[in-house]
Amino acid sequence: MGTALQSQRNRSYAIIGTGAIGGFYGAKLQQAGFEVHFLLHRDYQFVRQRGLRVDSVWGDFTLDSLNVYNDVHQMPPCDVVIVALKTTRNSLLTTLLPPVLKESGAVLMLQNGLGNEETVAPIVGPTHILGGLCFICSNKVAEGHIHHLDYGAITLGEYAPDYQPLGITPTLRDIAGDLEIAGIPTQFAEDLLLARWKKLIWNIPYNGLSVVLNARTDEIMENEYTRLLSEQLMREVGAVAAAYNREIPESFIQKMLDHTAKMKPYITSMKLDYDHQRPLEIESIVGNPLQAAIAKQIPVPKISMLYAQLNFINTQIQAKHPLTTS
């Protein structure tokens, strides 16, 4: 799995996908003194000329000078590559990852859903692949402008084929140490697949319902019917996880409901994509878990209906904005 990473502060980071998540965490790492290289697309020229602004509940700041690129072949190979692209663009990783990853480096997948580590494994070969689960409310509100509203912790787990639990590896500890230096709370997942299912407990109901209902999280939680629907979707996710020998306790479901009820009014990432008529991350967040349920013959009628509704909406987006699907 490659050799040990460089010592703290000497590690270099590449950010593939400088949006609400990758841009925020990358900016925090640079603010803490780490070497960070950012790949941008739409706002490359803006950030290159004017920097990156972060409005955050942890303190506002602006990075006036950044290492920014619009071509991976101009980026130096880095010790850690953080992938924060939308999963709808994962087909690009075959081209994007190899030039920026050192032979002894690691890939940290900060993406929603299920199956993303398997997508990357054939591309990077025998190297460290980490999954990162972000509990954060963060939006990219304009060119070079990120608004971090609430939370921000990352749960880190190391991937192995078939998601065999690897425990807490030295690579996990090294990268978690860097994130902690940057002021980002971290915790470890000895079992990455369990952590993924726990994240889906939140992502499936709130990303999906926010689009289907055209609603923020607070609006969903304030209505007795949609709060109940959220809980029912969570229980279906838990049933599928249990079929894969990953038990999610009742207390965790209640914790997610309580956290969301107390959360500041939040527009989910999928809702933002819908508002901007961009492709929706349906497969990784809803489709892959649904296929996992079908494989184990677990009935999930509400997830199935949500998946069908989201696909109908996504088809309309593609018909109206065909260029956004590329």
C-alpha positions as CSV (number, residue, x, y, z in Angstrom):
1,M,0.0,0.0,0.0
2,G,2.9,2.4,-0.5
3,T,5.3,3.9,1.9
4,A,4.7,6.2,4.8
5,L,3.6,9.7,4.1
6,Q,5.8,12.7,4.7
7,S,5.9,14.2,8.2
8,Q,3.4,16.8,9.4
9,R,3.5,20.2,7.7
10,N,5.6,18.8,4.9
11,R,2.7,17.0,3.4
12,S,1.3,18.5,0.2
13,Y,-2.4,18.4,-0.7
14,A,-4.2,18.5,-4.0
15,I,-7.9,19.5,-4.1
16,I,-9.8,18.0,-7.0
17,G,-13.1,19.8,-6.8
18,T,-12.8,23.2,-5.2
19,G,-16.4,23.6,-4.3
20,A,-18.3,24.0,-1.0
21,I,-16.5,21.0,0.6
22,G,-13.1,20.7,-1.1
23,G,-12.7,24.5,-1.2
24,F,-13.5,24.9,2.5
25,Y,-11.2,22.1,3.8
26,G,-8.4,23.0,1.4
27,A,-8.6,26.6,2.5
28,K,-8.4,25.5,6.1
29,L,-5.3,23.4,5.4
30,Q,-3.6,26.3,3.6
31,Q,-4.5,28.7,6.4
32,A,-2.8,26.3,8.8
33,G,0.4,26.4,6.7
34,F,0.1,23.3,4.5
35,E,1.1,23.3,0.8
36,V,-2.2,23.1,-1.1
37,H,-2.9,23.0,-4.8
38,F,-6.4,23.7,-6.0
39,L,-8.0,22.5,-9.3
40,L,-10.8,24.8,-10.4
41,H,-13.1,25.0,-13.4
42,R,-15.7,27.8,-13.6
43,D,-14.1,30.3,-11.3
44,Y,-10.4,29.6,-12.1
45,Q,-9.7,33.1,-13.4
46,F,-11.6,34.8,-10.5
47,V,-9.8,32.9,-7.8
48,R,-6.5,33.3,-9.5
49,Q,-6.9,37.0,-9.6
50,R,-8.9,37.7,-6.4
51,G,-8.4,34.8,-4.1
52,L,-10.8,32.6,-2.1
53,R,-13.2,34.0,0.5
54,V,-14.5,31.9,3.3
55,D,-17.3,33.1,5.5
56,S,-17.4,30.6,8.4
57,V,-19.0,30.0,11.8
58,W,-15.4,29.2,12.8
59,G,-14.2,32.6,11.7
60,D,-14.1,34.4,8.4
61,F,-10.9,34.6,6.3
62,T,-9.7,35.2,2.8
63,L,-6.8,33.6,1.0
64,D,-5.3,36.2,-1.3
65,S,-2.7,33.9,-2.9
66,L,-3.3,30.3,-3.8
67,N,-1.8,27.6,-6.0
68,V,-4.7,27.4,-8.6
69,Y,-4.9,25.4,-11.8
70,N,-7.4,24.6,-14.5
71,D,-5.3,21.7,-15.8
72,V,-4.1,18.7,-13.7
73,H,-1.0,18.3,-15.9
74,Q,0.2,21.7,-14.6
75,M,-0.1,20.5,-10.9
76,P,2.7,18.9,-9.0
77,P,2.3,15.4,-7.7
78,C,1.1,15.6,-4.1
79,D,1.2,13.4,-1.0
80,V,-2.6,13.5,-0.5
81,V,-5.2,14.1,-3.2
82,I,-8.6,15.1,-1.8
83,V,-11.4,14.2,-4.2
84,A,-14.4,16.5,-3.6
85,L,-16.0,16.4,-7.1
86,K,-19.7,15.7,-7.5
87,T,-20.0,12.0,-8.1
88,T,-21.7,12.7,-11.4
89,R,-18.3,13.6,-12.6
90,N,-16.4,10.6,-11.4
91,S,-15.8,9.4,-14.9
92,L,-13.2,12.2,-15.1
93,L,-11.1,10.7,-12.3
94,T,-9.2,8.3,-14.7
95,T,-7.7,11.4,-16.2
96,L,-7.6,13.7,-13.2
97,L,-6.0,11.5,-10.5
98,P,-2.8,9.9,-11.9
99,P,-0.9,13.2,-12.7
100,V,-1.4,14.7,-9.2
101,L,-0.8,11.6,-7.0
102,K,2.7,10.7,-5.7
103,E,3.6,7.1,-5.9
104,S,3.6,6.9,-2.1
105,G,0.6,9.1,-1.7
106,A,-3.0,8.7,-0.6
107,V,-6.4,9.5,-2.0
108,L,-9.1,10.9,0.3
109,M,-12.6,10.6,-1.1
110,L,-14.8,13.4,0.3
111,Q,-17.9,12.3,-1.6
112,N,-21.4,11.4,-0.7
113,G,-22.9,8.0,-1.2
114,L,-21.8,4.4,-1.7
115,G,-19.3,2.9,-4.1
116,N,-16.9,5.8,-4.7
117,E,-13.9,4.0,-3.3
118,E,-14.4,1.1,-5.6
119,T,-14.5,3.5,-8.5
120,V,-11.1,4.9,-7.6
121,A,-9.3,1.7,-6.7
122,P,-8.6,0.5,-10.3
123,I,-7.3,4.0,-11.2
124,V,-4.7,4.4,-8.4
125,G,-3.7,0.8,-7.9
126,P,-2.0,-0.3,-4.7
127,T,-2.1,2.9,-2.8
128,H,-4.0,4.2,0.3
129,I,-7.6,5.0,-0.4
130,L,-9.5,6.8,2.4
131,G,-13.1,7.6,2.7
132,G,-14.1,10.8,4.4
133,L,-17.6,11.5,5.7
134,C,-18.2,15.2,6.2
135,F,-20.9,16.3,8.6
136,I,-21.0,19.9,7.5
137,C,-23.3,22.6,6.2
138,S,-21.3,24.5,3.5
139,N,-22.3,26.1,0.3
140,K,-20.4,27.8,-2.6
141,V,-22.5,30.9,-2.9
142,A,-20.5,32.8,-5.7
143,E,-17.3,32.7,-7.6
144,G,-14.4,32.3,-5.1
145,H,-16.9,32.5,-2.2
146,I,-17.7,29.7,0.3
147,H,-20.2,30.1,3.1
148,H,-19.7,27.6,6.0
149,L,-22.9,27.7,8.0
150,D,-22.6,24.9,10.6
151,Y,-20.7,21.8,11.8
152,G,-17.6,20.6,9.9
153,A,-16.3,17.4,11.4
154,I,-14.9,14.6,9.2
155,T,-15.0,10.9,9.9
156,L,-12.0,9.0,8.3
157,G,-11.8,5.4,7.4
158,E,-9.4,3.4,5.2
159,Y,-10.7,1.4,2.3
160,A,-9.9,-2.2,1.5
161,P,-11.5,-4.5,-1.1
162,D,-15.0,-5.5,-0.1
163,Y,-14.8,-2.9,2.7
164,Q,-13.0,-5.3,5.1
165,P,-12.4,-3.2,8.3
166,L,-8.8,-2.2,8.6
167,G,-9.0,-0.4,11.9
168,I,-7.1,2.8,12.5
169,T,-4.0,2.8,10.3
170,P,-1.0,5.1,10.5
171,T,-2.1,6.8,7.3
172,L,-5.4,7.7,8.9
173,R,-3.6,9.1,12.0
174,D,-1.3,11.1,9.8
175,I,-4.0,12.8,7.8
176,A,-6.3,13.3,10.8
177,G,-3.4,15.0,12.5
178,D,-3.1,17.5,9.7
179,L,-6.8,18.2,9.7
180,E,-6.7,18.7,13.4
181,I,-3.9,21.2,13.0
182,A,-6.1,23.0,10.5
183,G,-8.9,23.2,13.1
184,I,-11.0,20.5,11.6
185,P,-12.5,18.0,14.1
186,T,-11.8,14.4,13.1
187,Q,-12.8,11.0,14.2
188,F,-12.0,7.5,13.0
189,A,-14.1,4.8,11.5
190,E,-12.6,1.4,12.0
191,D,-15.2,0.1,9.6
192,L,-15.6,2.4,6.6
193,L,-18.7,0.6,5.2
194,L,-20.5,1.1,8.5
195,A,-19.6,4.8,8.4
196,R,-20.9,5.0,4.8
197,W,-24.3,3.5,5.8
198,K,-24.5,5.9,8.8
199,K,-24.0,8.8,6.5
200,L,-26.7,7.5,4.1
201,I,-29.1,7.6,7.1
202,W,-29.0,11.4,6.6
203,N,-28.2,11.8,3.0
204,I,-30.9,9.7,1.5
205,P,-33.9,11.4,3.2
206,Y,-32.7,15.0,3.2
207,N,-30.9,15.2,-0.1
208,G,-33.7,13.3,-1.8
209,L,-36.7,15.0,-0.1
210,S,-35.2,18.4,-0.4
211,V,-35.5,18.1,-4.2
212,V,-38.8,16.2,-4.4
213,L,-40.4,18.6,-1.9
214,N,-38.5,21.7,-3.0
215,A,-37.7,22.4,0.7
216,R,-34.9,23.2,3.1
217,T,-34.1,20.9,6.0
218,D,-35.9,23.0,8.5
219,E,-39.1,23.0,6.4
220,I,-38.9,19.2,6.2
221,M,-38.5,18.8,9.9
222,E,-41.2,21.3,10.9
223,N,-43.9,19.4,9.1
224,E,-45.1,16.3,10.9
225,Y,-45.7,14.3,7.8
226,T,-42.3,14.9,6.2
227,R,-40.5,14.5,9.5
228,L,-42.1,11.1,9.8
229,L,-41.2,10.3,6.2
230,S,-37.6,11.2,6.9
231,E,-37.6,8.8,9.8
232,Q,-39.2,6.0,7.7
233,L,-36.5,6.5,5.1
234,M,-33.8,6.3,7.7
235,R,-35.2,3.0,9.0
236,E,-35.2,1.5,5.5
237,V,-31.5,2.5,5.2
238,G,-30.8,0.9,8.5
239,A,-32.5,-2.3,7.4
240,V,-30.3,-2.6,4.3
241,A,-27.2,-1.9,6.4
242,A,-28.2,-4.7,8.8
243,A,-28.4,-7.1,5.8
244,Y,-24.7,-6.4,5.3
245,N,-24.0,-7.0,8.9
246,R,-23.7,-3.3,9.8
247,E,-26.0,-2.5,12.7
248,I,-27.1,1.1,13.2
249,P,-28.6,1.6,16.6
250,E,-31.9,3.3,17.2
251,S,-30.1,6.0,19.2
252,F,-28.2,7.0,16.0
253,I,-31.4,7.6,14.1
254,Q,-32.8,9.7,16.8
255,K,-29.5,11.6,17.0
256,M,-29.7,12.4,13.3
257,L,-33.3,13.6,13.6
258,D,-32.5,15.8,16.6
259,H,-29.4,17.3,14.9
260,T,-31.3,18.1,11.8
261,A,-34.2,19.7,13.7
262,K,-31.6,21.9,15.5
263,M,-29.6,22.7,12.3
264,K,-29.7,26.1,10.8
265,P,-32.0,26.3,7.8
266,Y,-30.0,24.4,5.2
267,I,-30.2,23.8,1.4
268,T,-28.7,20.4,0.7
269,S,-26.1,19.9,-2.0
270,M,-28.6,18.0,-4.2
271,K,-31.2,20.8,-3.8
272,L,-28.5,23.3,-4.9
273,D,-27.8,21.2,-8.0
274,Y,-31.5,21.1,-8.7
275,D,-31.8,24.9,-8.3
276,H,-29.0,25.4,-10.7
277,Q,-30.3,22.8,-13.1
278,R,-27.2,20.6,-12.7
279,P,-27.2,16.8,-12.8
280,L,-28.2,15.2,-9.5
281,E,-26.1,12.8,-7.6
282,I,-28.8,10.1,-7.7
283,E,-26.8,6.9,-8.2
284,S,-24.2,7.2,-5.5
285,I,-26.6,8.6,-2.9
286,V,-29.8,6.6,-3.7
287,G,-29.3,4.3,-6.6
288,N,-26.3,2.3,-5.3
289,P,-27.9,1.7,-1.8
290,L,-31.1,0.7,-3.6
291,Q,-29.2,-1.9,-5.6
292,A,-27.7,-3.1,-2.4
293,A,-31.2,-3.6,-1.0
294,I,-32.4,-5.4,-4.1
295,A,-29.3,-7.8,-4.0
296,K,-30.3,-8.8,-0.4
297,Q,-34.1,-8.8,-1.2
298,I,-34.7,-6.1,1.4
299,P,-38.0,-4.3,0.7
300,V,-37.4,-0.5,0.7
301,P,-40.6,0.9,-0.9
302,K,-40.0,4.5,0.2
303,I,-36.4,4.6,-1.1
304,S,-37.6,3.0,-4.4
305,M,-40.2,5.7,-4.8
306,L,-37.7,8.4,-4.0
307,Y,-35.3,7.0,-6.6
308,A,-38.0,7.0,-9.2
309,Q,-39.1,10.6,-8.5
310,L,-35.5,11.8,-8.5
311,N,-34.8,10.1,-11.9
312,F,-37.9,11.8,-13.3
313,I,-36.7,15.2,-12.2
314,N,-33.2,14.5,-13.4
315,T,-34.5,13.5,-16.8
316,Q,-36.3,16.8,-17.1
317,I,-33.0,18.7,-16.2
318,Q,-31.1,16.7,-18.9
319,A,-33.8,17.5,-21.4
320,K,-33.7,21.3,-20.7
321,H,-29.9,21.6,-20.1
322,P,-28.2,18.8,-22.1
323,L,-24.8,20.5,-21.9
324,T,-24.8,20.1,-18.0
325,T,-24.8,16.3,-18.3
326,S,-21.3,16.1,-19.8
